[in-house]
Amino acid sequence: MRNLFSILRLSYGQKLFLLATLPLILAVAAISMLVANQSRQLAEREIRALEAQLIEAKKAELKNYISIARTAFINIYGRAAPDDEAAKLAVTQILSSMLYGPDGYFFVFDYEGNNLVSPRQTYLIGKNWRGMTDLNGTEITDPLIQIARSGGGYHSFDWTKPSTNETARMVTYSVGLQDWQWVVGTGIFIDDVLESVAAARADVEERVQRTSVYILGITFAALLLVFASGFVITVRERRLADTKLKALTQRVFDAQEEERGRVARELHDGISQLLVGVRYALDSARRRVNAGDERGLQSLDKGIDHLSSAIQEVRRISRDLRPGVLDDLGLGPALKVLTDEYAARTGIHVAFKTVVFRNRLDQESKIALYRIAQEALTNIERHSGATEVTMDLRGHKRGATLRIADNGHGLPQDNAPAERVGLGLRNMQERVEQLDGTLRIFSSRSGTVIVAEVPLSHILTPETEGSDKSRKARA
């Protein structure tokens, strides 16, 4: 999880570039899709209207062909009886001879499904074709018979073109000769219409793609402009960052020197004097023992007491530099020891609360929160005038929170000690920022509250019970 956050952590320039380009890219993508969709919908409506218009023209043409055919045989049909075979033969001969265009002809079926006329596809004549379907499963003969029985109408299916022997879409118009129980019809292929429609759709798609290319070109130019602007801003910010980095480095050096000076003073004022006292006590004990003076044992006991005090002072300095309990027991016990010693040394009452959440904070977070607590207690002792302090440490679903509150007079405004307090607060802020956390400070005349939060990304996964890591990760 931490590796993922490290990968996703971007520089200022990258964040600025993404902030400027992502809305532009999303807006352009939305506009492109909207324009393409609207263009396709509008073109599709026009294409469908054109297709319907062309097909209606074909249907009207079919009606004219049927009218011409009826005119050719109506006199024979009108005077013939239902069983007049001679009249039927004459009508079939007339329809067989009426050819138009490379593929146009008339066909005749009786109501039983037998083909009587098919001049361009003679293999159909004399056979029963009830139940015949095209390659797509569309019924052919049966719907033609039903349409003829009802008076006449259109039917569409795939059929073989006589001129090319290729399958194409065909629209037929047929009528019924009820006295003879015949289906008389003709058809026209609409593959040219479909090709025109397909060409129109291809042209629309080409225009949409061309428009998309134009939009992408404009977007690319805009991105170049944003990139150039971002580059200029990044260079400027880089210079400012370098300046801030130099100042930060100087602050680090100053902090190191200050810490060295503090340790040196504590060694000189505390341990050095204690060790000098031990030396004098031991020298005195040696002289008295050599002289047979019984007070030599008293001097020796005094030296031992001084030596114990020196050992305690060394432990205190070591604990301030790096508390061992923080590594061995976790952040909670370390803060408990810190607050207890702080209360005993300063006389300021400290109430420490924590929720045992098996502190799974990583090492960086534990050290940062501990140092923040140290810095806060130091500021309270030196500047706040507080008599009571509350410290609360707990984990939650967002990470971990350390809250420190006092009843002092708040942060100074214009007096000199504010500079020292401000440096401490900056140190706290920088430690929290290194963890991608937040530091909030609320100050008034009734006291100050400091809240430090570290995100969930610094919470380690639970370890198995009994493992060394689990024993060291207690709150």
N, C-alpha and C positions, 0 to 999 in steps of 0.2 A: 504493500500500500504506500509506504513512504517513497519507494522508487518511482511509483506512478506520479505522486505529487511533485517529486523532483523533476520528472520529465515535463510535467505540465506547467512548472514554474517558468514564467517568461520574463524577459528583460523589459525595461520600460519602453524602449523603442518598439519591441515586438508587440507589446500590449497596445501601444498607440496605433501601430499599423493595423492590427486586428480591429481595434475599436473604430477606425475610420473605414476599413475596407469591408468588414463583414456586413454592416447594414447596406452598403452599396451593392455588394454581390447579391444579398438576399432580395433587395428591391429589384435589381435588374433581372434576377431569375424569375421573380414573381411577375414582373411586367412581360418578360419573354413568353412565359407560359400563358399569361392572360391574352396577349396579342395573338399568339399562335392558335389558342383555343377559339378565340372569337373569329379569327380569319377562317379557320377550318369550318366552324359552324355556319358562318355566312356563306362560304363557298359551297358547302354541302347542300344548303337549302337551294341555292341557285342551280347547282348541278342536278338535284332531284327534280326541280321544276323543269329544267331543260330535258331531262330524261323522260319525264311524264309527257311533256309536249311532243317530243319526237315519237314516242310510242303511240300517243293518240293519233298522230298523223298517219302512222302505219296502220292503225286500226281502221281509220277512215278509208284508207286506200283499200284495205281488205273488203270493207263493205261495198265499195264501188266495184271491185272484181266480182263479188257474188251477185251484185245487181246485173252486171253485164252477162254473167252466166245464166241467170234466171231468164233474162230477156231472150237468150239464144234458144232455150228449150221450153219456155213456158207454154207455147202453143201446143207442142206435142204433149206435154204433161197434162195440160188442161183438157184435151179431148180424149185422153187415154183412160182405159179402165184399170183398176188395181192389178189385174192379172195380164195386162197387155205386154207381152214379152217383146213384141216388135218395137213398141214405143220405148220400152226400157233400153233396148239395144241401141236405138237411135240416139237416145239421150246420153248413154255412155260413150258413144262414138263422138258426139259433139264435145263433151267435157274432156275426153282424151286428147282432142285436137287443140284445145284452148291452152296453149302454153304462153308464158310471158317471162321475159328476162331469162337469165341463165339458170334460175332455180325455181321459177314460179310455175305452178300447175294446180289443177283441181283434183280432189280425191272424193271417192264415194264409198261409204260403208252401208250395209243394211243393219237393221236393228239387232241382228243376231251376232254382228261383229265380223261378217265376211267382207273382204275388200272387193269392190267391183271396178274401181277406176284408180289407177296410180301410174300415169304415163311415164314418169321419170324413174320410178322404182317398181318395175313390172313384177319383180319377184314377190310383191305383196298380193298381187291379184289372185283371187280364187281361194285364199286361205282365211281361216278364222283367226282374228287377232284380239279376242276378248282377253282382258287381263294383261295386255301389253303395257310395259313401263319403260321409261328412259333410263339412262345410266344413274340418275339420282334417285330412282325409285318413284318418279312421278307417273301416275297412271295416264294413259293416252286414249285408248279406244273407248273404254267405259265412260269417261267424262264426256267425250264427243257425242256418244249416243244419248246420254242424259240431257245434254244441252240441246240436241236436235229435237228430242221429245218435247222439251219445254218451249220450243219455238225458234231458238237460235241464240248464239252468244260466242264469247271468246274463251280460248284456252291456250295456255303457254306451257311448253316443255322443250326438252333438248331433242334435236333431230339431226340426221345426217344430211349435209348439203349435197345435192346431186353433182354440183360443179366441182367440188373439191374432195368429196367423201370425208369431210371433217365434221365433227359434231359441233353444232352451234345452237343458240337459243332461237326458238321459233314461236311466233304468235299466230294462232289460227282463228278463223271465223267460220262457223258452220251453221247451216239451217237444216230443217227437217222437211222432207216430202212425206207427209203423213199418209197419203194414200198408198204410196209404194213402200213406206217404212224405210226410207233412205236417209242417210246423212250426207249432205253435199257441203263441201267446204274447201277452203284454200288457206294457205299459210304464207307468211313472209318472215324471213330471217332478220333478226334485229342485232346481229353481231356488230354491224357498223355503228349502231346506236351505242352499244356497250363499249365499243372501242373509243368512241367520241367521249363518252362519260369517263372512261378510265384515263384518257389523255387529259381531260379537264382536271381530274383529281390529281394527276401527276404534276400538272402545271401549278395547281394550287400549292401542293407540297413543296415544289421548287421555290415558289415565291415566299412561302413561310420560312424555308431554310435560308433563303437569301436575306430575309428580314432579320432572322436570328443572327446571321453572320454580321450584319450591320450593327446590331445591338451589342454583340460581343466586341466588335471593333471599338465602338464608343466606350464600352466598359473598360476595355484594356487601356485606352487612352486616359480614362479617368483614374484608373489604378496607377498608371505611370505618374500622373500628376500627384496623386496622394503619396506615392512612394518617394517622389522627389521632395515633396513638402516634409514628409516624415524624416527623410534623410537629413535635411537641413535642421529640423528640430532636434533630431537625435544627436547630431554633432554638437549643437549648442548645449543640450542637456548633458552630453558626455563631458564637456568642459566644466560645466557646473558640478557634475559628479566628481570629477578629478579634484576640484577645489575642496569639495566637502570631504573627500577621502583624505586629502592632506591634513585637513583640520581634525578629522577623526583619528588619523594616525598620531598626530601631535597629542591629542587627548589621551590616547592609549599610552603613549610614552609618559605623559604627566601622571596618569593613574599608576603606572608601574613605579615611577619614582616616588610617588606619594606612599604607595604600599611598602616599598623598600624602606622609606624613611620611618614609617610607622613601626615596622618590624624592628628596625635598628633601635628606635627609641625604647620599645618594649624590652628588647634584649639588654640595652644599657641601663634603663631605669629599674628594670625588674630582675631579670636573671643575673645580670652582672653584679648588682649589689648583693643579691642573695649569695652568690658564689664567693664574693669577697668576704661576706659575713661568715660563710662556712670555713674559709681559709683561716680567718682570725681565730674562730672558735677552735679549730683543730690545732693551730699553733699554740694557743693558750693551753689547750688540754695537754699537748706534748710537754710544754715547759713545766706545768704543774705536776704531771706524772713523773717527769724526770726529777723534780724537786721533792717528790713524795707528798705533794699537796693533795688532800682528798677532794678538793674542788675541781680536780681534773675531769672527773666523771661528769660533773655538771656542765663544764665547757663542751665535753664530747656530746652530751645530750642536746645542748643548744645547737651545735654544728649539725647534728642529725636533723633537728627540726628545720634549720635553714635549708638543708639539702632537700628535705621533703617538699618545702615550699618552692624550691627551684624546680623540682620535678613537676609539681602541679602547674607552675607557670609555663614550663615547656609544653606540657600537655594542652594548656589553654591556647597558647599561640598556635600549636599544631592544629588544634581543633578549629580555630578561626580560619586558618589557611585552607584546611581540607578536612571536614569532619568525617571521621571514620564511620560513625553511626549511620551516615547517609548512604554509604556503600553497603554496610552490613545489614541494616534493618529497614531502610527505606526513608522516604521523605517525611512521613508523619512522625515517627520517633525522633528523627533529627530535629524537626521543628519543635517538638516537645522539649527536648534537651535545651535547645537554644532559648526558648521562652522562659524555662525555669531558671537558667543561669542569668538571663537578662533581668528577670524580676528580683533575683537574689542580689545582683550587683547594683541595680539602679533604684530599687525600692518601688518601681512602677508595677502595679498589679497587672498581670497578663492572663487572660482567659483564653486557653487554646482548645479548639474543638475540631474534630475530624471525623469523617465517616470511613470506617474500614472498607475500602473498596479494592483490597489486594493491589495496592498501588502498582499499576502496570506502566507507569510513566517510563519513558526511555531515559538514559543517563543525562542527556543534554537538558531535558525538561526538569528533572529533579535538581540538577545543579542551578539552573536559572531561577527556579522558584525559591530555592534556598537562599541564593544571593539576593534576590528581591526582598525576601523577608529580613535578611541581615541589614540591607540598606535602609529599609523602612524603619526598623527598630532604631538604627543609629540616628536617623533624622528625627524620630520622635524624641529620643533622649536629648539631642542637642538643641532642637529648635521649637518643639511644639509646646512644652510645658505641660504635657499630659500627665494624668495620674492613673489612668486606666487604659488598657489596650485589649482588644479582642482580635483573635486570629482564627480564621476558619478555613479548613482545607477539605475539599470534597470532589469526588468524580461524578460525572453525569453523562448523558447521552451525547453531549457535544464535545466532551473532553474532560478537563480538570480546571478547577477555579480555586485561587488563593485570595482571600479577602482579609484585609488588615484595616482596623478602624481604631481611632483614638479620640479622646475627649479634650484635645488641646485647643489652642486658639487658631488653628488653621495654618495654611501656608502663608509665609510672609509676602508682603507686596513690594515695598520699596526699601526695606532695610538691607544691610550688607549680608547677613547670613543667608539671604535668599539665593545668592550665587552658589553657595555650597549645596543648598537643597536642590536647586535647579540641576546641578551636575549629577546628583544622585538620581533624580527623576529621569534624566536622560539615559543614565546607565540602565535603569530599569526598563525604559522604553526600548532601548537597543537590544537588551536580552530577550524581551518578549517578541520583538520583530524578527529576530533570528529564528524563532520557532513558528513564525506565521501566526502568532497569537495577538491578543489585544490587551492594552493596559488602559484602564479608566481611573480617573482621579476626581473625587468629589470633595471640595474643601469649603468650609464656612467657619464662622467664629466659634462654632460649637464643636469643631473637630474636623478630621480628615479621614476619608475612606479611600483605600487603594484596592482595586480589583484587577487581578492578573488572570487571564484565561489562556490556556494552551489548547489547540484543536485536537480532535479525535485522532488525527494522523500520528500523534506522538504517544498513543496508547498501544502498548505491546499486546500481542496475542496471548491468551492465557496459557501458562505452562502447566505441566502435569504436577500433581501433588507429590511432594517429596523431592523434587529435583532441586539442584543448587540454585538455579535461577529463580524458582518459586520461593525459596527461603529468603532470597535477597530482595524480593519484590513485594514486601509487605508495606502497607501504609501505616 
